[in-house]
Amino acid sequence: AGETVVGVTMRQVVALAFALCVVQSQGFYLPGVAPRAFKDGEAVQMKVQTLVSTETPLQFDYYQLPFCEPRKIHDLPENLGEALAGEKAHTSAFKSRVKVNEYCKVLCRKNYTPQQMEEFQDFAILEYRVNMRLDNLPVAEMINFAFEDKPDKTMQIYNLGYALGGKLAPGDKPPEEKAAAGSKAESDTYVLNNHLRFKIKYHPVDTDGVITEGSPDGSYIVGFEVMPFSIKHSYYGKWNASAVPYHPLTSCAGTPPNGRFERHQPQVIDPTEGGQVIFSYDIEWEKSMVKWASRWDVYLQMTDDNIHWFSIVNSFVILVFLTGIVALIMLRILRKDFARYNEMALTEEELVEANREMREETGWKLVYGDVFRPPPLARILAVFVGSGFQLFVMTILTLCFATLGFLSPANRGALLSSVLVFFVLMGLPAGYMSARFSKLLKEENQFKTAFLTGTLFPGVCFAIFFAVNIIAWSKRSSTAVPFGTLMVLAVLWFGVSLPLVFFGAFLGYKKDALTVPVQTNPIPRQIPPQLWYLQLPVSVLMGGLLSFGAVFVEMFFIISSIWQHRFYYMFGFLALVFAILIITCAEITIVLCYLHLCAEEYRWWWRSFLTSGAVAGYMWFYGAYHYFTRAHPAAHYDALASSVYFGYLTIFCYAVWVLTGFIGFFSTFQFIVKIYGSIKID
């Protein structure tokens, strides 16, 4: 039958995605994340990346502040995902050799103007952190985490990056600062973390199950920790630039330095006078029993898995409630209706009673001649259905690969890159789906439908993205995507995705039109007045609220992970929540559609799409609430910070609206075809 073609196509694509994942999972190492062994004494390269903050969504490039620079800065290669995320990596002036401990190495001496010091202070006020990496491992501070219900039980977790600076406690202020504070109004003093102590953990190469300290095969780097200090360095006599990085400093104890410090003052940031800053660092190598395959475990530790399970249980309760309602409709109400309408297994008395009820019937059967009447803006609906199917398959494929471990954080930018690639390649099913429904709705202009399918959804996303990018360019933020990356996106869009959409539409239009079980009357039936709870705004708000209730806890963790620049790697939970979201959207839309049909409201096409997609509106307002409660007050009125956050939030919620709208529409379409195909129409 024609109506089953769409369902079969959907199942085939999902099955193909799963099969691809299973086949691909036989590999061992992914490209770019294979282990590398370093020989003793071999030089290792520390790379610098970005400056990020939990107080604002803006991130900046490391060298946007006047830090110490190597003789020549090399931009390291990046993939599409890293470019879109603004995670650029550069070479740095930090130098180290495997298993060689060194202390109080001078990075450089810089003289700063008051304007430059003020810039450092602005970043310290907003609690910016510096990101670095070594052998693809991000640098992090080790902190002890204590559980609220078990304060005696602690675990060590990583806080990515290190603080650029911080606020100085009043008791720690230098004497000259205290004297100045006595003569003028008290003001906050900030310090710069100009000394870094790196701890690099290594694991000797395991040869035949035996680990030896001096393994000829070298060692793997399995940890990269940092501890920042603020030290106002001092030295004897004149500064000798040629002695760097081993220029003697009187603030460092021992000859050669042993990692301890003499009594010193913190390096205060003085935005009024400027001043001199000496940057330095220590390198400590420590043997670790952590193997290379487990080196990311400490970054991905979950401290809140109980809350995730609570979220799953909460969502499951909502799901069971909705499933019970749908089961009640299908097994009791519809079964009784089918029996009455089809006059099956009825006695003579029951038949008389059924005929009397039929004469008084005001149920869903009365609108059979209008239920498949094409809605207004039918072409746009068909376009959104195609784009929703494209996003649906893309999401399933991405979650499949992520759950199987193919999108490891070790493979930087892989998640965002895979989302883009899957979206582009799924242009073919998008064109096919939109063509099938466009033909059902009797839209004549096939080219326009296919073109809109390939341009409407990505066009709106690209317009928002480009507007945010222009503002980011004007503010010199590393959030801005390079022009070359925009050209790559344009090539993927017009060179790959759009042709696939047209090819899918060609295949869809070649098929016979989807068949429906009833004919549409030439004259529309008048719709009676509806009760208040069946009005469109109320139905949309109600449907979106139940769906949002099933996913809001997991959305909190996703937004918090992005906001706090942590790794989100709980794709198993996410896949489960997404499955619950699919079923919830489908069931709530079917229930509300049945209520509307019983009230002789047959305009279900857009209503089903909007009811299911309303969860995106709740997500948008929740994201806005998160921004105004977590961001620094200064970021609320910053045009760039607000535009970046709300621009990307709008793109995400727009995609969720199209995706969940498709789920609700498609499930309702199958439901209506099923119930009207199961009754006898006179």
C-alpha positions in Angstrom: 0.0 0.0 0.0 1.2 3.5 -0.7 0.9 4.7 2.9 3.5 2.2 4.1 6.3 3.4 1.9 7.3 6.2 4.2 7.4 3.9 7.3 9.4 1.3 5.4 11.9 4.0 4.3 12.3 5.2 7.8 12.9 1.8 9.2 15.4 0.9 6.5 17.4 4.1 7.1 17.6 3.5 10.9 18.5 -0.2 10.3 21.2 0.9 7.8 22.6 3.3 10.4 22.8 0.7 13.0 24.5 -1.8 10.7 27.1 0.8 9.7 27.8 1.4 13.4 28.2 -2.3 14.1 30.5 -2.8 11.1 32.6 0.3 12.0 33.0 -0.8 15.6 35.4 -3.5 14.6 38.2 -0.9 14.3 40.7 -0.4 17.1 42.1 3.1 16.9 40.5 6.1 15.4 42.5 8.4 13.1 44.4 10.9 15.1 44.1 9.3 18.5 46.5 6.4 18.2 49.1 6.2 21.1 52.5 7.8 20.6 55.5 6.8 22.7 58.1 9.4 23.6 61.8 8.5 24.1 63.6 9.7 27.2 64.9 13.3 26.7 62.7 13.8 23.6 61.2 17.3 23.3 57.5 17.6 23.7 55.3 20.4 22.5 52.9 22.2 24.7 50.2 23.9 22.8 48.1 26.9 23.8 44.4 27.3 22.8 41.7 29.6 24.1 40.6 31.7 27.1 37.2 30.6 28.4 35.0 31.7 31.3 31.9 30.3 33.1 30.7 33.9 33.5 30.3 34.7 29.8 29.9 32.6 26.6 32.6 34.5 24.9 36.0 32.8 24.3 39.2 34.4 23.0 42.4 33.3 21.5 45.4 32.8 23.8 47.5 35.3 22.0 44.8 37.9 22.1 46.3 38.9 25.4 50.0 39.9 25.4 51.4 36.6 26.8 54.9 35.4 26.1 55.3 34.3 22.5 57.8 31.9 20.7 59.9 33.3 17.9 57.3 32.3 15.4 53.8 31.2 16.2 52.5 28.3 14.1 48.7 27.7 13.9 48.2 23.9 14.2 45.9 22.1 11.8 42.2 21.9 12.8 39.2 20.0 11.5 35.8 21.5 10.7 34.4 20.9 14.2 37.3 22.6 15.9 37.0 25.6 13.5 33.3 26.0 14.1 33.9 25.8 17.9 36.7 28.3 17.7 39.2 25.9 19.3 42.4 27.0 17.6 45.7 25.6 18.8 49.1 27.4 18.5 52.7 26.6 19.3 53.9 28.1 22.6 57.2 29.2 24.3 56.9 26.4 26.9 59.6 23.8 26.4 60.0 20.4 28.0 61.9 17.1 27.6 60.6 13.7 28.6 61.5 12.8 32.2 63.6 15.9 32.7 62.4 17.9 35.8 63.1 21.6 35.6 62.2 24.4 38.0 61.8 28.1 37.8 62.4 28.3 34.0 61.8 31.8 32.8 59.4 32.1 29.9 59.9 35.8 29.3 59.9 39.3 30.9 57.2 41.7 29.7 56.7 45.4 30.4 53.0 46.2 30.3 51.2 49.5 29.7 48.3 50.5 32.0 45.9 49.6 29.1 47.4 46.1 28.8 47.2 45.6 32.6 43.6 46.7 32.5 42.9 44.1 29.9 44.4 41.4 32.1 42.3 42.7 35.0 39.1 42.5 32.9 39.8 38.9 32.1 40.5 38.1 35.8 37.3 39.7 36.9 35.3 37.5 34.6 37.3 34.4 35.9 38.8 33.4 32.5 40.7 30.2 32.3 43.6 29.3 30.0 43.4 26.1 28.0 46.5 24.2 26.9 47.1 20.7 25.7 50.0 18.2 25.4 49.8 15.1 23.3 46.1 15.8 22.8 45.4 15.9 26.6 44.0 19.1 28.0 45.7 20.7 30.9 43.7 20.7 34.1 43.8 21.5 37.8 43.2 18.6 40.2 40.5 19.3 42.8 38.9 17.2 45.5 35.1 16.7 45.1 33.0 15.9 48.1 29.5 14.4 47.9 26.9 16.4 49.7 25.3 13.4 51.3 28.7 11.9 52.1 31.1 14.7 53.0 33.8 12.2 54.1 33.8 10.6 50.7 35.9 12.5 48.2 37.1 11.9 44.7 39.6 13.7 42.6 38.3 15.4 39.5 39.8 17.8 36.9 38.9 21.4 36.4 40.0 22.1 32.8 42.6 24.8 32.3 44.0 27.2 34.9 42.8 30.5 36.2 44.4 33.5 34.5 44.2 35.5 37.7 42.1 36.0 40.7 40.9 38.4 43.4 43.3 39.1 46.2 42.0 38.7 49.7 42.4 41.9 51.8 44.7 40.3 54.2 47.1 39.2 51.5 47.6 42.6 50.0 51.1 44.0 49.8 52.0 46.8 52.3 52.0 49.4 49.5 48.5 48.3 48.5 47.2 48.5 52.1 48.7 52.0 52.4 47.1 53.1 49.2 43.8 51.6 50.3 43.9 53.7 53.5 44.1 56.9 51.6 41.3 56.2 49.1 38.1 54.1 48.8 38.7 50.4 49.2 38.8 48.7 45.8 39.3 45.1 44.7 42.8 44.0 43.8 43.5 41.3 41.3 46.6 39.2 40.8 48.0 37.5 37.7 49.0 33.8 37.8 52.5 34.2 36.2 54.1 31.0 37.4 52.8 27.6 36.3 53.8 24.2 37.8 53.1 21.5 35.2 53.0 17.8 36.3 53.3 15.5 33.4 52.4 11.9 34.1 53.8 9.1 32.0 53.4 5.3 31.7 56.3 3.2 30.3 55.4 1.2 27.2 54.2 -2.2 28.3 56.4 -4.9 26.5 55.1 -8.5 26.9 53.3 -7.6 30.0 56.4 -6.2 31.8 56.8 -2.5 32.6 60.3 -1.3 32.9 61.4 2.2 33.9 63.9 2.7 31.1 61.8 1.0 28.4 63.6 1.4 25.0 60.2 1.7 23.5 59.6 5.0 25.4 56.7 6.2 27.5 53.2 7.3 26.9 51.9 10.6 28.3 48.8 9.8 30.4 48.3 13.0 32.5 48.8 16.8 32.2 48.1 18.8 35.4 48.9 22.3 36.3 49.1 24.4 39.5 49.1 28.2 39.0 50.9 30.6 41.3 51.1 34.4 41.5 54.7 35.4 42.3 56.3 38.8 41.9 59.7 37.6 40.8 62.9 39.5 41.5 66.5 39.2 40.3 70.0 40.6 40.9 71.5 43.3 38.8 70.5 43.9 35.2 68.3 41.6 33.2 70.2 39.4 30.8 67.9 38.4 28.0 70.4 35.9 26.6 70.2 33.9 29.9 66.5 33.0 29.3 65.1 30.5 30.1 67.7 29.8 32.9 68.0 33.4 34.1 68.5 33.2 38.0 65.6 34.6 40.0 66.0 35.5 43.7 62.4 34.6 44.3 63.2 30.9 43.6 65.0 28.9 46.3 68.0 26.7 45.7 70.8 26.6 43.1 69.8 25.1 40.8 66.1 25.8 41.7 64.4 23.0 43.6 60.7 24.0 43.2 60.5 26.1 46.4 60.1 29.8 46.7 61.6 32.5 48.9 59.3 34.9 50.7 57.5 36.9 48.0 54.6 39.1 47.1 51.9 38.2 44.6 52.0 39.6 41.1 49.4 42.4 41.4 47.7 43.6 38.3 48.1 47.4 38.3 45.8 49.0 35.7 46.9 52.6 36.7 50.7 52.3 36.4 51.3 49.2 34.4 54.4 47.4 35.3 56.8 44.5 34.7 55.9 40.8 34.9 58.2 37.8 34.7 56.5 34.6 33.5 58.0 31.3 34.7 57.1 27.6 34.9 58.2 24.3 36.5 58.1 20.9 34.8 57.7 17.7 36.9 57.5 14.2 35.4 55.8 11.6 37.4 55.4 7.9 36.7 51.7 6.7 36.7 50.1 3.3 36.7 47.3 4.7 34.4 47.5 3.1 31.0 47.2 5.1 27.8 43.8 3.6 27.0 42.4 4.9 30.4 44.0 8.4 30.4 40.8 10.1 29.6 38.8 8.4 32.4 39.6 11.1 35.0 38.2 13.8 32.6 35.0 11.9 32.1 34.2 10.9 35.7 30.5 11.4 36.6 29.7 12.9 40.0 26.0 13.1 39.3 25.0 9.8 37.8 22.2 9.4 40.4 20.6 12.6 39.0 20.7 11.2 35.5 18.9 8.1 36.7 16.4 10.2 38.4 15.9 12.0 35.1 15.4 8.7 33.3 12.8 7.5 35.9 11.0 10.9 35.8 10.8 10.7 32.0 9.7 7.0 32.1 6.8 7.9 34.5 5.6 10.5 32.0 6.0 8.0 29.2 4.0 5.3 31.1 1.2 7.8 31.8 0.9 8.7 28.1 1.2 5.1 27.0 -1.7 4.3 29.2 -3.8 7.0 27.7 -3.0 5.9 24.2 -3.7 2.3 25.1 -7.0 3.3 26.6 -8.0 5.1 23.4 -6.9 2.2 21.1 -8.1 -0.7 23.1 -11.4 0.6 24.6 -12.8 3.6 22.8 -11.6 2.9 19.3 -12.4 -0.8 19.7 -16.0 0.1 20.7 -16.2 2.6 17.9 -15.0 0.1 15.3 -17.5 -2.5 16.4 -20.4 0.0 16.3 -19.4 1.5 13.0 -18.8 -1.8 11.3 -21.8 -3.5 13.0 -19.7 -6.4 14.0 -20.9 -9.1 16.4 -24.0 -7.1 17.3 -27.3 -8.6 18.4 -30.5 -7.1 17.0 -31.1 -5.0 20.1 -27.5 -3.8 20.1 -27.8 -3.0 16.4 -30.9 -0.8 17.1 -29.1 0.9 19.9 -26.0 1.4 17.7 -28.1 2.9 14.9 -29.7 5.3 17.4 -26.2 6.3 18.6 -25.0 6.7 15.0 -27.8 9.2 14.3 -26.6 11.2 17.3 -22.9 10.6 16.6 -20.7 13.6 16.9 -17.4 11.7 16.9 -14.3 11.4 14.7 -16.0 9.5 11.9 -18.2 12.5 10.9 -15.1 14.3 9.6 -13.9 11.5 7.4 -14.5 13.6 4.3 -12.3 16.4 5.5 -9.6 14.8 7.6 -7.2 14.6 4.6 -8.0 18.0 3.2 -4.7 19.8 2.3 -3.9 22.5 4.9 -2.8 26.1 4.2 0.9 26.5 3.4 1.0 22.8 2.4 4.3 23.2 0.6 6.0 24.7 3.7 4.7 21.8 5.8 6.1 19.2 3.3 9.4 21.1 3.4 9.6 21.0 7.2 8.6 17.3 7.2 11.5 16.6 4.9 13.9 18.6 7.0 12.6 17.0 10.2 13.3 13.6 8.8 16.8 14.7 7.8 17.4 15.8 11.4 15.9 12.7 12.8 18.1 10.3 10.9 21.2 12.6 11.5 20.5 12.5 15.3 20.1 8.7 15.3 23.3 8.2 13.4 25.2 10.7 15.6 24.0 9.1 18.9 24.8 5.6 17.5 28.4 6.5 16.7 28.8 8.5 20.0 27.4 5.7 22.2 29.7 3.2 20.6 32.7 5.5 21.4 33.6 6.7 18.0 33.2 10.4 18.9 35.6 10.4 21.8 36.7 13.8 23.2 40.3 12.7 22.3 39.3 13.1 18.7 38.7 16.9 18.9 35.8 18.4 16.9 34.6 14.9 15.9 31.1 15.4 17.4 30.4 18.7 15.6 32.0 17.4 12.4 30.0 14.2 12.4 26.7 16.2 12.9 27.5 18.3 9.9 28.5 15.4 7.7 25.5 13.3 8.6 23.2 16.3 8.1 24.6 16.9 4.6 24.5 13.3 3.6 20.9 12.9 4.8 19.7 15.4 2.2 18.6 12.5 0.0 16.0 11.1 2.5 14.9 14.7 3.2 14.2 15.3 -0.5 12.4 12.0 -0.8 10.2 12.6 2.2 9.2 16.1 1.2 8.4 15.0 -2.3 6.1 12.2 -1.1 4.1 14.5 1.1 4.1 17.3 -1.4 2.6 14.9 -4.0 0.0 13.8 -1.4 -1.0 17.4 -0.8 -1.2 18.1 -4.5 1.5 20.7 -4.7 2.4 21.2 -8.4 5.7 23.0 -8.4 8.1 20.2 -7.7 11.3 22.3 -8.2 10.2 24.9 -5.6 9.4 22.2 -3.0 12.8 20.5 -3.5 14.7 23.8 -3.5 13.0 25.0 -0.3 13.7 21.6 1.4 17.4 22.1 0.7 17.5 25.8 1.7 14.8 26.8 4.1 16.1 25.1 7.3 19.8 25.4 6.6 19.3 28.9 5.3 17.7 30.2 8.5 20.5 28.6 10.5 23.2 30.0 8.3 21.7 33.5 8.5 21.7 33.5 12.3 25.2 31.9 12.3 26.5 34.6 9.9 24.9 37.4 11.9 26.6 36.2 15.1 29.8 35.8 13.2 29.8 39.4 12.1 29.4 40.6 15.7 32.2 38.2 16.8 34.5 39.5 14.0 33.9 43.0 15.2 34.9 42.1 18.7 37.9 40.0 17.7 36.5 37.0 19.6 37.9 33.5 18.7 34.2 32.5 18.5 34.3 34.0 15.0 34.6 31.4 12.3 37.2 32.1 9.6 36.0 33.1 6.2 37.6 29.9 4.7 35.5 27.8 7.0 32.3 29.6 5.9 33.3 28.8 2.3 33.7 25.1 3.3 30.2 25.2 4.8 28.8 26.8 1.6 30.4 24.1 -0.5 28.9 21.3 1.6 25.6 23.0 1.5 25.3 23.8 -2.2 27.7 21.3 -3.6 26.7 18.2 -1.6 23.5 18.6 0.4 21.4 20.5 -2.2 22.1 18.0 -5.0 21.2 15.1 -2.7 18.0 16.8 -1.8 17.1 17.2 -5.5 18.0 13.6 -6.2 15.9 12.4 -3.3 13.0 14.5 -4.5 13.4 13.0 -8.0 13.0 9.5 -6.5 10.1 10.6 -4.4 8.1 12.2 -7.3 8.7 9.1 -9.4 6.7 7.1 -6.9 2.9 6.9 -6.9 1.2 9.3 -4.6 0.6 8.1 -1.0 -2.8 6.6 -0.8 -5.3 7.5 2.0 -8.3 5.4 3.0 -11.0 8.0 2.5 -11.8 10.6 -0.2 -12.0 14.3 0.5 -15.4 16.1 0.1 -15.4 19.0 -2.3 -17.1 21.3 0.3 -15.4 21.8 3.7 -17.4 20.8 6.7 -18.1 23.5 9.2 -16.2 23.2 12.4 -18.3 23.6 15.6 -17.1 25.9 18.4 -14.3 24.3 20.5 -13.9 24.1 24.2 -11.2 26.2 25.7 -8.8 23.4 26.3 -9.1 22.3 22.7 -8.0 25.7 21.4 -4.7 25.7 19.4 -2.6 27.8 21.9 -3.7 25.6 24.9 -3.1 22.4 23.0 0.4 23.5 21.9 1.4 24.7 25.4 0.1 21.5 27.0 1.8 19.2 24.5 5.1 21.0 24.7 5.1 21.0 28.5 4.7 17.2 28.9 7.5 16.6 26.3 9.8 19.2 28.0 9.1 17.5 31.4 10.6 14.3 30.0 13.9 15.9 28.9 14.6 19.1 31.0 17.0 17.4 33.5 19.2 16.1 30.7 19.0 19.5 29.0 20.3 21.1 32.2 23.4 18.9 32.1 24.0 19.6 28.5 23.8 23.4 28.9 25.9 23.2 32.1 28.6 21.1 30.4 28.8 23.7 27.5 28.6 26.6 29.9 31.3 25.3 32.2 33.4 24.0 29.3 33.3 20.4 30.5 33.2 17.3 28.4 29.8 15.9 27.9 30.2 12.2 27.4 27.0 10.6 28.7 25.7 9.7 25.3 24.1 6.5 26.7 21.8 8.6 28.9 21.2 11.0 26.1 20.2 8.2 23.7 17.8 6.9 26.2 16.3 10.3 26.8 16.0 10.9 23.1 14.1 7.6 22.7 11.7 8.7 25.5 11.3 12.1 23.8 10.4 10.4 20.5 7.7 8.2 22.1 6.4 11.1 24.3 6.0 13.5 21.4 4.3 10.8 19.3 1.9 9.8 22.1 0.9 13.3 23.3 0.3 14.4 19.7 -1.9 11.3 19.0 -3.9 11.8 22.2 -4.6 15.5 21.5 -5.3 14.7 17.8 -7.9 12.2 18.8 -9.6 14.7 21.2 -9.7 17.2 18.4 -11.2 14.8 15.9 -13.9 13.8 18.4 -14.7 17.5 18.6 -15.0 17.6 14.8 -11.8 19.6 14.5 -10.2 18.1 11.4 -7.3 20.6 10.8 -4.7 18.3 12.3 -1.8 18.8 9.8 -0.2 21.9 11.3 -1.7 21.4 14.7 0.2 18.0 15.1 3.5 19.6 14.0 3.1 22.6 16.3 2.0 20.6 19.3 4.9 18.3 19.2 7.4 21.0 18.3 6.4 23.2 21.2 9.0 21.5 23.3 11.5 23.7 21.5 9.9 26.8 22.9 10.2 25.6 26.4 13.9 24.7 25.8 14.5 28.3 24.5 13.0 29.9 27.6 14.9 27.5 29.8 18.1 28.3 28.1 17.4 32.1 28.5 16.7 31.5 32.2 20.0 29.7 32.5 21.8 32.6 30.9 20.4 35.3 33.1 21.0 33.3 36.3 24.5 32.0 35.5 26.2 34.7 33.5 28.1 37.7 35.0 25.9 40.8 35.2 28.2 42.5 32.8 27.5 39.9 30.1 23.7 40.6 30.3 24.2 43.9 28.5 27.1 42.9 26.3 25.9 42.7 22.7 28.5 40.1 21.6 28.0 37.8 24.6 24.2 37.9 24.4 24.2 37.5 20.6 26.5 34.5 20.7 24.6 32.7 23.3 21.1 33.4 22.1 22.1 33.0 18.4 23.3 29.5 19.0 20.5 28.7 21.4 18.0 29.8 18.7 19.7 27.6 16.1 19.5 24.6 18.4 15.9 25.2 19.4 14.9 25.7 15.7 16.4 22.3 14.9 14.6 20.7 17.9 11.3 22.4 16.7 11.6 20.9 13.2 12.8 17.5 14.5 10.1 17.0 17.1 7.5 18.6 14.8 8.2 15.9 12.3 7.9 13.2 14.9 4.5 14.4 16.0 3.2 14.9 12.5 4.4 11.6 11.1 3.1 9.6 14.1 -0.3 11.4 13.8 -0.4 10.7 10.1 0.1 7.0 10.6 -2.5 7.0 13.4 -5.1 8.7 11.3 -4.5 6.5 8.3 -4.8 3.5 10.6 -8.1 4.4 12.3 -9.8 5.6 9.1 -8.6 2.6 7.2 -10.2 0.3 9.8 -13.8 1.5 9.5 -16.5 1.1 6.9 -17.4 4.3 5.1 -20.9 4.3 3.5 
